[in-house]
Amino acid sequence: MVAGRPAAAATVSAGMPADTVAGVAADVVARGQVPSALVPFDRLMKDYMAKRGITAGQLAIARKGKLVFARAYTVSTPEKPVPAVTPTSLFRIASLSKHVTATAVLRLAQEGRLNLGDPVTKWLSLVPMPGKTADPRLSRVTLWRLLQHTGGWDRDISGDPCADEHAIATALGRPLPISHTDLFEYVTGRRLDWDPGTRMAYSNYGYMLLGRVIEKVTGQSYESYVTNTLLTPLGISRMRIGPSLQTAGEVPYESRYTTRTVLDNSGQTMSFPYGGFNMANRDASGGWVAAAVDLVRFERIFDLPTTANLLNSTSIGRAFAKPEIGVSDGGSWYGAGWYVREKNGGLNTWHNGSMAGTYTYLVRRYDGVTYAALFNRRKEDDGALTDGEIDPLLYNAADAVTTWPSVDYGSLYF
């Protein structure tokens, strides 16, 4: 792919209605910037949302660190009004938070403040609940293994403690909301599901532990360290750990499901996105809110390493390193906060995020193209959204671009 001529004059400007692009449902209103060469991405997003009944979305695309596409999408009707989504509206990014946490850990290792081979028990005092005994294999759960999901917890076997807050509060005899400390006490009293370092199983709990290691090493809150060390140097000011309840500045999260709140002992039935989980507990594993433009800006750490000057080549290599267990049958592996696959002499790296009311997808392609797509709902039993379905659509659209624009809209958002 070869960078093309500037396309600013051909930009579909902010606030133009969806029907300015022929053949697309007129009820999807788009705001932001899209060069003429990238209009197929705009059409794709509108069609994707219209067909699936998604009411809020964003797409940002960067190429070699330049923001070449920043677009937000809203579907609002009198029966179901939705505040206008802009390219700076905030979405819960769910597990895209993991690569933020991993980057922070790699930075601390780069500075010599911790060693990735350290057992987590070097940094955290993991004490089980009364009457229980810690699994001795905890001493073999290293920071490397937490980063690569090989620590020994398997939610398909023992469940995800980050999603079982009622049961944990009952077991500990404590009121809601429970804290990180409560979660650690409960989980430490249970056996690991398998020997650390012998297989991979995705673990939100492992990344929750990493967040507390960051706090122990730095003497700062997890959010403060990430903000001060990574976000501020990049000019990112919107990202933060999101609240559990609805707040201004974020899109509304949609789900058909309700649940008893985990935020207090009232037993009140809430919409799942606004009481089904405590965002403060999910901070390092899935608690950040951001705009799509913020995410592609964050990827400058990897896309423009000498400019960003936050991770050196050794640390970036560690982010994408193959784990001790090797690669999957499909040739991919989990590095440190990223899924990774070799492609055309380079690497494709990606991650998704999913929680009630949220589906997100982030890709860094081998050819220097990076994109983030965010939506305010995920797949539920009604089949309105298939998680992961956006992946091949965006990837194929990127493959089809013959001339990438040389514009950079970054100054509009940072």
C-alpha positions, -999 to 999 in steps of 0.1 A, spaced: 0 0 0 13 34 -10 4 67 7 -17 88 -17 -23 125 -22 -40 145 6 -77 141 6 -88 168 30 -109 185 3 -128 153 -3 -136 148 34 -172 141 44 -174 167 72 -186 164 107 -224 162 113 -234 152 77 -264 128 78 -261 92 68 -279 96 35 -250 117 21 -235 83 12 -256 66 -15 -273 33 -6 -270 35 31 -299 37 56 -307 73 63 -314 67 101 -277 62 109 -263 96 115 -225 100 112 -202 127 125 -165 132 121 -139 129 93 -136 105 64 -115 110 33 -130 100 0 -106 70 -3 -120 56 29 -157 61 23 -162 23 21 -154 21 59 -181 47 65 -206 28 45 -196 -5 62 -202 9 97 -235 24 88 -247 -8 72 -234 -29 101 -252 -9 127 -285 -5 108 -288 -42 102 -281 -51 138 -300 -24 156 -269 -9 172 -275 26 183 -240 40 191 -207 32 174 -173 47 166 -145 38 142 -110 54 142 -82 44 118 -46 53 119 -18 45 94 17 47 106 6 68 135 -15 93 115 -52 95 123 -68 92 88 -104 84 98 -125 94 129 -162 88 127 -190 83 151 -225 68 144 -259 73 161 -293 57 155 -319 77 174 -357 76 171 -385 93 189 -393 60 205 -357 53 215 -338 86 217 -300 83 218 -277 113 225 -256 122 195 -224 102 194 -193 122 184 -157 110 178 -149 120 214 -178 103 231 -167 77 256 -173 39 255 -164 12 279 -136 -6 262 -139 -38 283 -109 -61 277 -91 -37 255 -80 -24 289 -57 -54 292 -31 -41 267 -31 -8 286 -23 -28 318 3 -49 301 20 -18 287 22 -3 322 38 -36 335 63 -36 306 72 0 313 80 -9 349 101 -38 338 119 -16 314 128 8 342 140 -21 364 114 -16 390 101 -52 387 111 -84 368 86 -102 347 99 -135 362 89 -123 396 62 -144 413 31 -124 420 36 -134 457 67 -113 458 46 -81 454 12 -91 468 4 -107 501 -23 -132 490 -40 -145 522 -69 -169 519 -102 -165 538 -104 -181 572 -104 -219 572 -88 -221 537 -53 -227 525 -35 -211 496 -24 -233 468 14 -237 470 16 -234 432 9 -197 436 46 -193 440 50 -203 404 25 -177 391 49 -151 376 41 -117 361 49 -132 327 23 -159 332 -3 -134 343 4 -113 312 0 -143 289 -29 -160 307 -10 -190 318 -13 -184 355 -35 -214 363 -70 -200 366 -96 -212 341 -130 -196 341 -144 -226 321 -136 -248 351 -140 -227 382 -159 -197 369 -148 -160 366 -146 -145 401 -149 -111 386 -184 -120 376 -195 -137 408 -196 -109 433 -228 -119 450 -215 -154 458 -182 -140 470 -198 -115 493 -220 -143 508 -190 -166 512 -170 -139 530 -200 -127 550 -194 -91 538 -217 -64 524 -217 -53 488 -199 -38 470 -169 -61 475 -133 -49 469 -102 -62 452 -90 -74 487 -122 -94 491 -118 -110 457 -82 -119 464 -90 -134 498 -118 -156 482 -98 -168 452 -66 -174 472 -86 -199 493 -93 -220 462 -70 -243 443 -56 -233 409 -73 -251 380 -39 -264 365 -2 -260 369 10 -225 361 28 -222 327 13 -254 313 -16 -240 292 -34 -208 284 -68 -199 297 -81 -163 295 -82 -148 330 -97 -115 340 -85 -122 375 -49 -124 365 -50 -89 351 -68 -77 382 -37 -89 401 -14 -71 377 -32 -39 385 -24 -43 422 12 -51 414 14 -18 396 1 0 426 25 -18 450 55 -10 429 47 26 422 29 37 453 2 52 431 -33 41 422 -34 20 390 -53 47 372 -30 75 383 1 56 372 -13 48 338 -25 83 333 7 100 344 31 77 327 14 66 295 -17 87 287 -5 122 295 27 120 274 6 109 245 -18 138 249 -47 115 258 -69 133 284 -103 116 281 -95 80 291 -103 71 327 -117 42 347 -154 43 341 -182 44 367 -206 16 373 -237 38 368 -248 59 339 -229 92 336 -225 122 313 -200 119 285 -205 82 279 -228 65 254 -258 47 268 -251 9 271 -278 -14 259 -287 -49 271 -319 -70 273 -308 -84 306 -314 -73 342 -298 -85 374 -296 -78 411 -272 -50 417 -237 -58 430 -232 -22 441 -251 -24 474 -273 -48 494 -306 -34 483 -314 -63 460 -326 -38 434 -331 -51 399 -310 -31 375 -302 -31 338 -271 -54 336 -247 -27 324 -256 -5 353 -253 -28 383 -243 -62 371 -206 -55 378 -185 -31 398 -163 -12 373 -138 -3 401 -130 -39 405 -125 -44 368 -101 -15 364 -70 -33 351 -89 -61 334 -117 -42 317 -125 -9 334 -113 19 311 -136 42 291 -122 58 259 -130 71 225 -118 51 194 -95 80 186 -78 76 220 -71 40 214 -54 44 180 -35 73 196 -24 49 224 -10 25 198 16 51 188 36 34 216 39 5 192 34 21 158 58 51 164 80 38 192 108 63 187 83 92 186 62 80 216 94 71 235 75 51 261 85 15 254 118 5 239 124 -22 213 130 -49 240 97 -41 258 78 -40 225 93 -74 217 81 -87 250 46 -74 243 44 -98 213 66 -126 225 55 -162 221 46 -178 255 64 -208 269 35 -231 258 41 -222 222 14 -212 196 -21 -225 189 -31 -248 161 -41 -217 141 -6 -202 145 -16 -174 169 -6 -168 205 -13 -145 234 15 -122 241 12 -95 268 -23 -80 264 -24 -89 227 -33 -118 205 -6 -122 179 -1 -139 145 27 -136 120 16 -121 87 37 -112 55 69 -109 74 53 -88 101 28 -92 129 -10 -88 132 -19 -80 168 -54 -76 180 -79 -78 209 -116 -76 215 -136 -65 245 -170 -77 256 -193 -70 285 -230 -64 289 -237 -33 269 -203 -32 251 -184 -48 222 -151 -34 211 -124 -44 186 -88 -32 181 -64 -43 154 -28 -34 145 -20 -48 111 14 -59 97 13 -30 72 10 -1 97 -28 2 97 -44 4 131 -81 6 138 -106 6 167 -143 -1 165 -166 5 195 -203 -4 200 -228 0 228 -241 -35 228 -228 -70 224 -243 -103 212 -273 -115 232 -299 -142 227 -318 -121 202 -289 -125 177 -288 -88 169 -250 -87 171 -225 -115 164 -194 -108 184 -163 -107 162 -183 -103 130 -169 -69 125 -133 -83 123 -133 -97 87 -154 -68 74 -129 -42 86 -99 -63 76 -111 -69 41 -120 -32 37 -84 -23 47 -71 -48 22 -91 -32 -6 -76 3 -1 -52 10 -29 -42 45 -20 -41 56 16 -47 93 23 -19 113 38 -41 135 60 -37 135 98 -68 145 118 -50 141 151 -48 178 158 -86 179 158 -88 156 188 -56 161 208 
